[in-house]
């Protein structure tokens, strides 16, 4: 008698042969060639037509988002021993890292508020907004921006950072204000993170005129299309309309931002807040490995002259970073829970060589400190 495995294999082959026999391959090829021809025609037309360029941009964006949802393996093939080994010896550099999660995005607004009777209305509003903006370079779902609530959360964070009575205290307060020591502002290449950083640190940037560095290695790890970036390689994250979220925009002190406002000029970001896209490699590749992106950020941090790096980013990426570099014998809520919207959490990242002589990074859980918001339930 044939084995069950052989019988099952033969059955599967029969099903595949039946399905293949029922496909009109001539029609499939005709559709494929039609799509290819339309794409080539659109690419040629984009040379002279702004509308064709926008359609081409959106077509590529949607195709990339669908492909990413199907093919992404960001959390696959991670090493069993996460991180890169604990630094040992005396030649260890310590960087103070401050993670800031973005405010609520339009994607979160639709899908993260539950699926009660209001969900269909939120979904309809999102789809309608996406359709209306079909010929624009923006999107409601892809690289989702801050929602109205997210903008309010960012403004509340700004109020906290600038408050003399209820604001940050301790060693991280001066770094956040940019008044003592050396600190830099960085963000992922997704709009919600960059918008949160630009609003929250408006008062600091207005005085210093510093740029916010865009790091593509900070791009969120997930299949959803809201994690697909609009900004291409070397480009700043779009911040057009940011000034509408600053109620006291006319009270900016003398400096680069005030000069731009008075001359009605903006930077390449579409806002008076400037960004540097030097470290932006563009949208994450389909075969991106999430663990490798965290190691990339750790290496980048170690190479900076600044003693404190203030990072605008994403909840899942942050949680995985803590899981990656807090030693396995230590436990902390940061390894289990996500940072809340606009939450601020600081910690020390030790950088050096491990016992094998390789680059090593670690986070002592005792250095993790909640500055604002904290972790979810």
Secondary structure, DSSP 8 states (H G I E B T S, - for coil): ---HHHHHHHHHHHHHHHHHHTS-HHHHHHHHHHHHHHHHHHHHHTTT-HHHHHHHHHHHHHHHHHHHHHH--TTSS--SS-SS---EEEEEEEEEEEEEE---BHHHHHHSS-SSTTHHHHHHHHHHHHHHTTTSS--SSTT--B-HHHHHHHHHHHHHHH-TTTS--THHHHHHHTSSS-EEEEE-SSHHHHHHHHHHTHHHHHHH---EEE-GGG---SSSGGGS-SS-TT-----TTGGGG-TTGGG--SSHHHHHHHTT---TTSSSS-EE-TT---S--TT--HHHHHHHHHHHHHT-S-SEEEEEE-HHHHHHHHHHHB-TT---GGGTS-B-TT-EEEEEEEEEE-TTSSEEEEE-GGG-EEEES-B--
